[in-house]
């Protein structure tokens, strides 16, 4: 088992994801990745994300990471990952327009997604 753990990357594992997210952010500066900022019925958390560049960027990173991980994990685990995402969205929505709370929610979710990536089974 020690040999297998040597092949697991421990740092910088999502750097390509973040690079892609940054590229997407530059290409669409006024739109968060997971919803349309032009909708008239935005929830308070969504409005805060649309109005705050750092939150918008966090949303792009999280959605891009989630989408990539969804493609990497086994089909049976995707349902659980989707359930976790739905639960997390409820947590984010509970923040209302509180920018610090929303940022903290994104930070926690990215840590969870990073852990999920680290735990993906990989062939030798």
N, C-alpha and C positions, 0 to 999 in steps of 0.2 A: 503494500500500500504506500509506503514512503516513496517509492519510485514514481508511482502515479501522481502523487501530490506535487512532485517536482515539476511536472508538466503543466500544472495549473498556473496561469498568470495571476499575480497577486496585485499588481498595480497597473494603472493605465489601461485597463482592459476595455474600457468603453471610449477610449480616445477617438477611434474612427466614427463612432456614433455621434460624439459631440461635434466633430468636424462637420459631419453631414448636417447636423442640426443648425450649426452656425451658418452654413451655406444656405439652408432653407430660410433661416431668419433674415438673412440679407436679401434674399429673393422676394420675400413677402413681409415687409416690415410692419404692416398695419393689421395683419391677420394672425390670430393664434391658430395653431395647427389643429386643435381638436374641436373647434366650433367656429361659427361665422360671427365675427365681431360686428357685422352690419345688421344683425337681427335686432328687431325692436323690442323683443322680450327677453333680453339678457338678464340672467340672475345676478345678484350683487357681486358674487365672486368672479363671474365671467366678465362683468364690466370692469372690475378692478384689474383683471388680467389684461384686457384689451387696452386699458389706459396706462399701464405700467410696463415699460420695455423689459425690465428685469423679469417680471412675472411672465410676460409673453415669451421671452426666451426660455424660461424654465419650462413652460408648457410645451414648446417645440421640442426641447431636449427629451422631456419625459415621454411624449407621444411617439417620437422617433425611436427611442430606446424600447418602449413597450412593443411597438410594431415589429422591430427587429427580433426581439426576444420571442415574440409570439411565433415567428417563423422558425426559430431554432429549437424550441422545446417540443417534446413528444405530444401528439394530439391529445392524449388523455390528460395531460397536465394543463392544456390550454384553457379548459373550462375553469379550473381552479384559479389560474392567473387572471382570467376575465372577472371572476367573482371578487378577487382581491382588488382589482381595478375599480369595480363598481363600489365596493366598500370605501375605497380611498376617495372616490369622487364625492361620496356623501360627507366624508370628513372635510374635504376642501370646501364644499358648499356650506358647511356649518360655520366656516370662518366669516361668511358674509363678505363685506368689503374690506376686512382687516388685512392689509397688505403683509404685515409681519406674520400673521397666522397662515396666510396662503403660501408665503415663501417657505415657512417651516414645513408645511404639508408637502410641498414639492421636494424639499431636501430629504424628508423621511422616505418619500416614495422612490426617489432615485437611489437611496441606500438599499431599499428592498429590491429594486430591479437589479442593482449591482450584485447583491447576494444571489439572486436567482441566476444571474449569468455565471457566477463563480461555481454554482452547484450543478450546472448542466453537465450531463455525462458526455464524455468525449472519447472517441476511439483513440487508441495509441498511435 
